[in-house]
Amino acid sequence: MSLTTAASGFVVLLFCVPVVQGQDDWGVTFTSTEICAVKGATVEMSCDYKHPTYMYGNNLTVQETFWFIKDLVDLTTVKAYTDRVQYSCDGKRCTLRIRDLRKSDSAVYKFRFITNPPEGRYSSPTGVTLSVTDLHVYVSDLNSYKKMLTCRSDCPLPAHPTYVWYKNGHDIGIATRFHSGNFQYEDGISCALGGFEDFPSDSVCVRNKYCNKVTYNNRRICALRGSSVVISCTYQSYEYTTSSFWFSPQSHQWSSSSKPEDISKDSQYGGRVQVDTWSRGSSLTIRELRETDSAEYRFKFKTLEDEWGSDLHGTTLTVAALQVHVTRISDSQHYTHLQLKCLSSCTPSGHSYVWFKNGQKMNVVTSSLEDWFYLGDRISCALKTHEQHGSPEVYPPKPPSLSVSPSAEIMEGSSVNLTCRTDANPAANSTWYKRNGNPALQSLSKESQLVFSSIQSSDSGLYYCTVENALGKRTSKDIGIDVKYAPKIPSVSVSPSDAPQLPSMSVSPSGEIMEGSSVNLTCSSDANPKATCTWYKENQTLQGHRGIFYLTFTSSEDSGTYYCRCENIYGQINSTPAFIDVQYAPKLLSVSMSPSGEIVEGSSVNLTCNSDANPEATYTWYKENEDSSKASRRTFTITNATPQHSGKYYCEVRNSRGHHNSSLDLIIVHGPLKSAAVGSITVIVLAIIFLSAFLLIRRQWSLKKTSESRENPDNTAQQDVDPQYDTPSTAVKREPAEQQNDLYYSSVRFCKKQEDPLYSNIMLARPKQQKEEEEEDVEYTAVSFNNGSPGWRHQEAVENPSAVYSTVNKNHRL
C-alpha cells in the first residue's frame, strides 16, 4: 500500500471543536488541536486565518504563509523535514501535509502569515499537537494456557479502527483490537492497523522467552540511484533453522504466486545481490541501485517443524534519483535569475549537498541556491560522498531544429507534419507559429509536432517554433511550406480601360460596355506553380498576354461568351463563362412598305421599321404634321386605306444609347374606279361605232326617236325596253329635272340568248366635286339582251338576269 493511500483516513482528530486564537480582527482557527498518527503514515492539519481589510488606509493583502514549530522558522527549511512537507492554501484556508512520519515528528505545529505592511503579520500562539505512535502487543493471562492479547498505541486511535493479527508471519484473520486463545511456545505475535499493514508492531513471544520472530532494523530505507544499500533484520527460531532467504512480493518471476522464491535467483538482480546470514540475523545487499529496485523486501526461514510466514510486512526500499527543481525569478536577453533546489523522492539522512555548474563544483553545500545563470549553463547537484551519483544536469533549450514530413513536394490535401526538436532538461515546451507580420501572433499548436491532416494552399508560408523550459527560451529559424496544387477556378474580370464612368464588370453579372470603348479581360487563378491562362471566345483562341486580353475598339461583333483556361503541370481548369455585351445606339435603320408602290384605296398596307441596336430599341411611328404617334411597334398596319391616309410617315427608333428616325411617302389612289373607267370607255367606243352605222341606215328613224325621247324620256325608254325593265338600273342615278336637259337615252336589244347576265357600271376616278360637275352631260344607254324566251317579256317587276346596264360619262364641256 502506498503512503498516500495509507494517509487517507489515518488522521486522528481528538478535538473537533474549532479553536480560535487571536484578538480583534487578527486570528487563526484550527480545525483540530490534537492528532494521533502511526509512524510512517501521512498526516494533514488545517487552519483558517483572518486579518483586517485595511491598515493605515491601505488594503491588506497576504504576502507569505508558512508553518513552524519554534523560532518562527519555516518548516520547509528545516533539514529533518526536507522533501516531506507540503503547503497548500485555498483562499484563507491553509493545510500542512507531512508524509513518512517519524517518532521525532511529534510536536506542536503553528501557523504564521505576513501581509504587505511590515506591521501586518501574525503568528498563532498555539497550534496543533501531533503525536506519532508505534503499535505494541500487550499480553495478559486468562489462565495457565489461554492468553489475552491487546494491540495498543501511545495515543488514542480513531474510533472503531480495524486490526490485522499475525502469528509466525502468517495473517490469522482477526480484525479486532483484542485477541485471545491458546498459544504454543514457538508462537510469535504482532499486530497492525487495517490499511496500514506496512507499519506493524514488533513480534512478541506469548508463552516463552524464545519463539519464532523477525524484527526489521528499518521499515523504510531511502537510497540513491547507482549506490548500494543494505537491508537487515534480526530473527530467532524456536527450533533449528534449516534454510532462509530474502524475497520481494513485487517480483513477477515466481513459479507459483503463493510460494515466494529467493531474490538472489531473480534475473532482475543478477550479479547485484548479496545475502549474508548469521546465527541471529541476516542482511540483503543490493548494488548499483535502479529505480526499478524500489520495492518491499521480506525475510523468510524454515525449521524442521515449521516455517516463518510471508504475510508480515518487511522493509520498503525507495531508490531516489536526485533532481534539480528550477524556479525562474526573472530573465534578461542572455541571463536568467533562478532558484534551484536539489530534490528527490526521498532524502537519505545525514548528508550535505554539492552543486556543479558546467562540470565545476560550486561553493554551495545546502540543498538550494539562487543565482544568475547564462543561457548555456548546465547545472547539477549531488550528495556529498555520493558525488558520482549526482542528479542529471539541467540546462535551457538548445536552438531548435525543424523538419517537415514528407520531405518531397507537398500536394494540397495531403497529410503534413512539422516537427520541432530541441535538447533541454527539464523537457522544453514547444509552441508553433506562422509568420505573417502580426506582432500579436496566435499560436498554432502547443505540441512539438504541428500536424496538417489535409493541408490547403492557404497553409503555405513560413513557420517557426519556440521552445521553453524554466531555465530559458529559444526560437527556431523559419521553415517554408510550399503547397502545390492544380489551378483553381479562375477569377475573371472585365473592365473598360477608358470608361471610368462605368463600373468594372465581374464574371456575373457582366458590366455595360459601350461600342468603341477599350476593354481588358483579365484572368487569374490560384495555383502552385503559377498557372498559364489563355482566353477563348466560343472555343476560338484569343491572343492575350499573361492572362489579359485587350479589346482596343469594341464593336457589336465582339459581343459573345468568353472564358479562360488556366493550367500548370498538375492540371487545368476553365473559368466560369463571362458574357461580353457591347451596347450601341440604333444603326442601319430602314423603313419599308408592303405592298410597295401606290396603294389602292380600301386595301391594307404595312409600314415596317428595322434597325440594329443593343439594348433592344423601341419603335414609334409618326405622320408628318401630326403630334400624336400612330403606333409604338416595329410594324404600323393601315387596314382600310383611304386618300386621307396619304402623306409622309417617319419611324423613330430609340434605346438607352441614342435614337434615329427615317421616313417614307404613302400614296393612296382610287384603283378600282380607274379600271372600271377603262372598260367602260371601250364599250362606249364600240357602242358609238355600232350606233353610227345604225344611224346611217335609219337616219330618219333615229331623228324621230331622239325627238320623242327628249319630250318624254321615260316613255321612250319603256317602249324600247322589255316591259320587265320599266325602271332603270340601280346603277343609274336620277338627277333633278333641271340637271337632265342634255341627257340622251338609247335602247339596244340583242335577240341572242344570254345565260349569264352581265352588269357593268363604270366611272372614272376623279375628285368628287369634279364628278358632280361633269354629271350634267351624262348619257344613259340601256342595252338589253333577249334570250328568246316567249314568256320573258311578260315577267314584269322581275329583274332580267341577262340585262346589261351601262352608264357612260361624257367629257366635260368647256
C-alpha positions, 0 to 999 in steps of 0.5 A, spaced: 500 500 500 502 506 498 503 512 503 498 516 500 493 511 500 495 509 507 494 517 509 487 517 507 483 516 513 489 515 518 488 522 521 486 522 528 482 528 530 481 528 538 478 535 538 473 537 533 471 543 536 474 549 532 479 553 536 480 560 535 486 564 537 487 571 536 484 578 538 480 583 534 480 582 527 487 578 527 486 570 528 487 563 526 482 557 527 484 550 527 480 545 525 483 540 530 488 541 536 490 534 537 492 528 532 494 521 533 498 518 527 502 511 526 509 512 524 510 512 517 503 514 515 501 521 512 498 526 516 494 533 514 492 539 519 488 545 517 487 552 519 483 558 517 486 565 518 483 572 518 486 579 518 483 586 517 481 589 510 485 595 511 491 598 515 493 605 515 488 606 509 491 601 505 488 594 503 491 588 506 493 583 502 497 576 504 504 576 502 507 569 505 504 563 509 508 558 512 508 553 518 513 552 524 514 549 530 519 554 534 523 560 532 518 562 527 522 558 522 519 555 516 518 548 516 520 547 509 527 549 511 528 545 516 533 539 514 529 533 518 523 535 514 526 536 507 522 533 501 516 531 506 512 537 507 507 540 503 503 547 503 497 548 500 492 554 501 485 555 498 483 562 499 484 563 507 484 556 508 491 553 509 493 545 510 500 542 512 501 535 509 507 531 512 508 524 509 513 518 512 512 520 519 517 519 524 517 518 532 521 525 532 515 528 528 511 529 534 510 536 536 506 542 536 505 545 529 503 553 528 501 557 523 504 564 521 502 569 515 505 576 513 501 581 509 504 587 505 505 592 511 511 590 515 506 591 521 501 586 518 503 579 520 501 574 525 503 568 528 498 563 532 500 562 539 498 555 539 497 550 534 496 543 533 499 537 537 501 531 533 503 525 536 506 519 532 505 512 535 508 505 534 503 499 535 505 494 541 502 487 543 500 487 550 499 480 553 495 478 559 493 471 562 486 468 562 489 462 565 495 457 565 494 456 557 489 461 554 492 468 553 489 475 552 492 479 547 491 487 546 494 491 540 495 498 543 498 505 541 501 511 545 495 515 543 488 514 542 486 511 535 480 513 531 474 510 533 472 503 531 479 502 527 480 495 524 486 490 526 490 485 522 493 479 527 499 475 525 502 469 528 509 466 525 508 471 519 502 468 517 495 473 517 490 469 522 484 473 520 482 477 526 480 484 525 479 486 532 483 490 537 483 484 542 485 477 541 485 471 545 486 463 545 491 458 546 498 459 544 504 454 543 511 456 545 514 457 538 508 462 537 510 469 535 505 475 535 504 482 532 499 486 530 497 492 525 492 497 523 487 495 517 490 499 511 496 500 514 499 493 514 506 496 512 507 499 519 506 493 524 508 492 531 514 488 533 513 480 534 512 478 541 513 471 544 506 469 548 508 463 552 516 463 552 522 467 552 524 464 545 519 463 539 519 464 532 520 472 530 523 477 525 524 484 527 526 489 521 532 494 523 528 499 518 521 499 515 523 504 510 530 505 507 531 511 502 537 510 497 540 513 491 540 511 484 547 507 482 549 506 490 548 500 494 544 499 500 543 494 505 537 491 508 537 487 515 533 484 520 534 480 526 530 473 527 530 467 532 527 460 531 524 456 536 527 450 533 533 449 528 533 453 522 534 449 516 534 454 510 532 462 509 532 467 504 530 474 502 524 475 497 520 481 494 512 480 493 513 485 487 517 480 483 513 477 477 518 471 476 515 466 481 513 459 479 507 459 483 504 466 486 503 463 493 510 460 494 515 466 494 522 464 491 529 467 493 531 474 490 538 472 489 535 467 483 531 473 480 534 475 473 532 482 475 538 482 480 543 478 477 550 479 479 547 485 484 545 481 490 548 479 496 545 475 502 549 474 508 546 470 514 548 469 521 546 465 527 541 471 529 540 475 523 541 476 516 542 482 511 540 483 503 545 487 499 543 490 493 548 494 488 548 499 483 541 501 485 535 502 479 529 505 480 526 499 478 529 496 485 524 500 489 520 495 492 518 491 499 523 486 501 521 480 506 525 475 510 523 468 510 526 461 514 524 454 515 525 449 521 524 442 521 517 443 524 515 449 521 516 455 517 516 463 518 510 466 514 510 471 508 504 475 510 508 480 515 510 486 512 518 487 511 522 493 509 520 498 503 526 500 499 525 507 495 531 508 490 531 516 489 534 519 483 536 526 485 533 532 481 534 539 480 527 543 481 528 550 477 524 556 479 525 562 474 525 569 478 526 573 472 530 573 465 534 578 461 536 577 453 542 572 455 541 571 463 536 568 467 535 569 475 533 562 478 532 558 484 534 551 484 533 546 489 536 539 489 530 534 490 528 527 490 523 522 492 526 521 498 532 524 502 537 519 505 539 522 512 545 525 514 548 528 508 550 535 505 549 537 498 554 539 492 552 543 486 556 543 479 555 548 474 558 546 467 562 540 470 565 545 476 563 544 483 560 550 486 561 553 493 554 551 495 553 545 500 545 546 502 540 543 498 538 550 494 541 556 491 539 562 487 543 565 482 544 568 475 545 563 470 547 564 462 543 561 457 548 555 456 549 553 463 548 546 465 547 545 472 547 539 477 547 537 484 549 531 488 550 528 495 556 529 498 560 522 498 555 520 493 558 525 488 558 520 482 551 519 483 549 526 482 542 528 479 542 529 471 544 536 469 539 541 467 540 546 462 535 551 457 533 549 450 538 548 445 536 552 438 531 548 435 531 544 429 525 543 424 523 538 419 517 537 415 514 530 413 514 528 407 520 531 405 518 531 397 513 536 394 507 537 398 500 536 394 494 540 397 490 535 401 495 531 403 497 529 410 503 534 413 507 534 419 512 539 422 516 537 427 520 541 432 526 538 436 530 541 441 535 538 447 533 541 454 532 538 461 527 539 464 523 537 457 522 544 453 515 546 451 514 547 444 509 552 441 508 553 433 507 559 429 506 562 422 509 568 420 505 573 417 507 580 420 502 580 426 506 582 432 500 579 436 501 572 433 496 566 435 499 560 436 498 554 432 499 548 436 502 547 443 505 540 441 512 539 438 509 536 432 504 541 428 500 536 424 496 538 417 491 532 416 489 535 409 493 541 408 490 547 403 494 552 399 492 557 404 497 553 409 503 555 405 508 560 408 513 560 413 513 557 420 517 557 426 517 554 433 519 556 440 521 552 445 521 553 453 523 550 459 524 554 466 531 555 465 530 559 458 527 560 451 529 559 444 526 560 437 527 556 431 529 559 424 523 559 419 521 553 415 517 554 408 511 550 406 510 550 399 503 547 397 502 545 390 496 544 387 492 544 380 489 551 378 483 553 381 477 556 378 479 562 375 477 569 377 475 573 371 474 580 370 472 585 365 473 592 365 473 598 360 480 601 360 477 608 358 470 608 361 471 610 368 464 612 368 462 605 368 463 600 373 468 594 372 464 588 370 465 581 374 464 574 371 456 575 373 453 579 372 457 582 366 458 590 366 455 595 360 460 596 355 459 601 350 461 600 342 468 603 341 470 603 348 477 599 350 476 593 354 481 588 358 479 581 360 483 579 365 484 572 368 487 569 374 487 563 378 490 560 384 495 555 383 502 552 385 506 553 380 503 559 377 498 557 372 498 559 364 491 562 362 489 563 355 482 566 353 477 563 348 471 566 345 466 560 343 472 555 343 476 560 338 483 562 341 484 569 343 491 572 343 492 575 350 498 576 354 499 573 361 492 572 362 489 579 359 486 580 353 485 587 350 479 589 346 482 596 343 475 598 339 469 594 341 464 593 336 457 589 336 461 583 333 465 582 339 459 581 343 459 573 345 461 568 351 468 568 353 472 564 358 479 562 360 483 556 361 488 556 366 493 550 367 500 548 370 503 541 370 498 538 375 492 540 371 487 545 368 481 548 369 476 553 365 473 559 368 466 560 369 463 563 362 463 571 362 458 574 357 461 580 353 455 585 351 457 591 347 451 596 347 450 601 341 445 606 339 440 604 333 444 603 326 442 601 319 435 603 320 430 602 314 423 603 313 419 599 308 412 598 305 408 592 303 405 592 298 410 597 295 408 602 290 401 606 290 396 603 294 389 602 292 384 605 296 380 600 301 386 595 301 391 594 307 398 596 307 404 595 312 409 600 314 415 596 317 421 599 321 428 595 322 434 597 325 440 594 329 441 596 336 443 593 343 439 594 348 433 592 344 430 599 341 423 601 341 419 603 335 414 609 334 411 611 328 409 618 326 405 622 320 408 628 318 404 634 321 401 630 326 403 630 334 400 624 336 404 617 334 400 612 330 403 606 333 409 604 338 411 597 334 416 595 329 410 594 324 404 600 323 398 596 319 393 601 315 387 596 314 382 600 310 386 605 306 383 611 304 386 618 300 386 621 307 391 616 309 396 619 304 402 623 306 409 622 309 410 617 315 417 617 319 419 611 324 423 613 330 427 608 333 430 609 340 434 605 346 438 607 352 444 609 347 441 614 342 435 614 337 434 615 329 428 616 325 427 615 317 421 616 313 417 614 307 411 617 302 404 613 302 400 614 296 393 612 296 389 612 289 382 610 287 384 603 283 378 600 282 374 606 279 380 607 274 379 600 271 372 600 271 373 607 267 377 603 262 372 598 260 367 602 260 370 607 255 371 601 250 364 599 250 362 606 249 367 606 243 364 600 240 357 602 242 358 609 238 361 605 232 355 600 232 350 606 233 353 610 227 352 605 222 345 604 225 344 611 224 346 611 217 341 606 215 335 609 219 337 616 219 330 618 219 328 613 224 333 615 229 331 623 228 324 621 230 326 617 236 331 622 239 325 627 238 320 623 242 325 621 247 327 628 249 319 630 250 318 624 254 324 620 256 321 615 260 316 613 255 321 612 250 325 608 254 319 603 256 317 602 249 324 600 247 325 596 253 322 589 255 316 591 259 320 587 265 325 593 265 320 599 266 325 602 271 332 603 270 338 600 273 340 601 280 346 603 277 343 609 274 342 615 278 336 620 277 338 627 277 333 633 278 329 635 272 333 641 271 340 637 271 337 632 265 336 637 259 342 634 255 341 627 257 340 622 251 337 615 252 338 609 247 335 602 247 339 596 244 336 589 244 340 583 242 335 577 240 341 572 242 340 568 248 344 570 254 345 565 260 349 569 264 347 576 265 352 581 265 352 588 269 357 593 268 357 600 271 363 604 270 366 611 272 372 614 272 376 616 278 376 623 279 375 628 285 368 628 287 366 635 286 369 634 279 364 628 278 358 632 280 360 637 275 361 633 269 354 629 271 350 634 267 352 631 260 351 624 262 348 619 257 344 613 259 344 607 254 340 601 256 342 595 252 338 589 253 339 582 251 333 577 249 334 570 250 328 568 246 324 566 251 316 567 249 314 568 256 320 573 258 317 579 256 311 578 260 315 577 267 314 584 269 317 587 276 322 581 275 329 583 274 332 580 267 338 576 269 341 577 262 340 585 262 346 589 261 346 596 264 351 601 262 352 608 264 357 612 260 360 619 262 361 624 257 367 629 257 366 635 260 364 641 256 368 647 256 
